[in-house]
Structures are given as structure tokens and as C-alpha cells.
């Protein structure tokens, strides 16, 4: 059996059967338009508070869907925003909550070293 994943729906060909089709997940995809809208809203909200940031919006697998850097944001903010978004998506918890977990549970510090994409910080 061969499987091709299309832009929206999986397509099975060459000997596919009902049992094989049932095994495929029906994963939802974050539309680019919504990812971009969310990123723009985050930049605008932070700008109003006097912060100049970069923002990364990822899908549920931690893959970047949108990445924006405010005009006055430092270049380092691109990497940190991608890592924070990946961390939250990968571990299923905001990085602020993860920071609190690390403060309260010293035995959880290994979370920081799971891979080089993890970044846990409150902001």
C-alpha cells in the first residue's frame, strides 16, 4: 500500500482497504492566514506595551507556520521565539508554566536539556 499526504486530506492508493484507511489520523492544519493573524496581533499587543519582539507561531508539532520580527526587535529574538514556541507545542505547556515547574521541582531540570530546540523562560 502506498500513501500520499495531500495538502488537506490523506489519499490512499494501490490496494488500500478500510482497515488501513482507519489507521490514518485526521490531523488538523493551522491555516497560514490564522497563523499570520495571530503573529501580527502578538507583535501589535507587545508594541503597545513598549516591547519589541519576534513572534513564532507553530503547529502542534512545533513546526513554524509564521515568524515575524518587530522593526526594533533584536536579532536574537527570532531564535528565542522559535524555540519558545517549539517548547510549548512539544511539551504541551506554556514556557511560563514550565518555568514554575522547574522552580518548584528541582528534579525536573532535565526538561531544559531534552534537545537543542527547548527554551524555557518566563518571557
C-alpha positions as CSV (number, residue, x, y, z in Angstrom):
1,X,0.0,0.0,0.0
2,X,1.3,3.5,-0.8
3,X,0.1,6.6,0.9
4,X,0.4,10.2,-0.2
5,X,-0.4,13.1,2.1
6,X,-2.1,15.9,0.3
7,X,-2.4,19.5,1.3
8,X,-5.5,18.8,3.3
9,X,-6.5,15.2,3.3
10,X,-4.7,11.9,3.1
11,X,-5.2,9.9,-0.1
12,X,-4.6,6.2,-0.3
13,X,-4.0,4.2,-3.4
14,X,-2.9,0.8,-4.6
15,X,-4.6,-1.7,-2.5
16,X,-5.9,0.4,0.3
17,X,-8.6,-1.1,2.4
18,X,-11.0,0.2,5.1
19,X,-8.8,-1.0,8.0
20,X,-5.7,0.8,6.6
21,X,-7.7,3.9,5.9
22,X,-9.0,3.9,9.5
23,X,-5.4,3.8,10.8
24,X,-4.6,7.3,9.3
25,X,-5.0,10.2,11.6
26,X,-7.2,13.1,10.6
27,X,-4.8,15.8,11.8
28,X,-6.0,19.4,11.6
29,X,-3.7,22.0,9.9
30,X,-3.3,25.6,11.2
31,X,-4.1,27.8,8.2
32,X,-1.4,30.2,7.3
33,X,-3.9,33.1,7.4
34,X,-4.7,32.4,11.1
35,X,-1.0,31.9,12.0
36,X,-0.1,35.2,10.4
37,X,-3.1,37.0,12.0
38,X,-2.0,35.6,15.4
39,X,1.6,36.7,14.9
40,X,0.6,40.2,13.8
41,X,-1.7,40.6,16.8
42,X,1.1,39.5,19.2
43,X,3.5,42.0,17.7
44,X,0.9,44.8,17.9
45,X,0.0,44.0,21.6
46,X,3.6,43.9,22.7
47,X,4.4,47.1,20.8
48,X,1.6,48.9,22.6
49,X,3.2,47.8,25.9
50,X,6.6,49.1,24.7
51,X,8.1,45.7,23.9
52,X,9.7,45.0,20.6
53,X,9.6,41.3,20.0
54,X,9.7,38.5,17.5
55,X,6.9,36.0,17.5
56,X,6.7,32.5,16.1
57,X,3.5,30.6,15.6
58,X,3.9,26.8,15.3
59,X,1.6,24.0,14.5
60,X,1.0,21.2,17.0
61,X,4.3,19.5,16.0
62,X,6.3,22.6,16.8
63,X,6.9,23.5,13.1
64,X,6.9,27.2,12.3
65,X,3.8,28.4,10.5
66,X,4.5,32.2,10.9
67,X,7.5,34.2,12.1
68,X,7.6,38.0,12.5
69,X,10.2,40.3,13.9
70,X,9.2,43.8,15.0
71,X,11.2,46.6,13.4
72,X,13.1,47.4,16.7
73,X,13.4,43.8,17.9
74,X,16.9,42.4,18.4
75,X,18.1,39.7,16.0
76,X,18.4,37.2,18.9
77,X,14.6,37.4,19.4
78,X,14.0,35.3,16.2
79,X,15.7,32.3,17.6
80,X,14.3,32.6,21.0
81,X,10.7,33.0,19.7
82,X,11.0,29.9,17.6
83,X,12.5,27.9,20.5
84,X,9.8,29.0,22.9
85,X,7.0,28.2,20.5
86,X,8.5,24.8,19.8
87,X,8.9,24.1,23.5
88,X,5.3,25.0,24.3
89,X,4.0,22.9,21.4
90,X,6.3,20.0,22.1
91,X,5.7,19.8,25.8
92,X,2.1,20.9,25.7
93,X,2.6,23.7,28.3
94,X,3.5,27.4,28.1
95,X,7.1,28.2,28.9
96,X,5.9,30.4,31.8
97,X,4.3,27.3,33.4
98,X,7.4,25.2,32.6
99,X,9.5,27.8,34.5
100,X,7.3,27.5,37.5
101,X,7.5,23.7,37.3
102,X,11.3,23.9,37.3
103,X,11.4,26.3,40.2
104,X,9.1,24.1,42.3
105,X,10.5,20.7,41.2
106,X,14.3,20.7,41.0
107,X,14.2,17.1,39.8
108,X,12.6,18.4,36.5
109,X,15.6,20.4,35.4
110,X,16.3,17.8,32.7
111,X,13.5,19.3,30.7
112,X,15.9,22.1,29.7
113,X,18.2,19.6,28.1
114,X,15.8,17.4,26.2
115,X,17.2,18.8,22.9
116,X,18.7,22.0,21.5
117,X,15.4,23.4,20.5
118,X,14.0,23.7,24.0
119,X,13.9,27.1,25.7
120,X,12.2,27.6,29.0
121,X,11.8,31.2,30.2
122,X,9.0,33.3,31.6
123,X,9.0,35.9,28.8
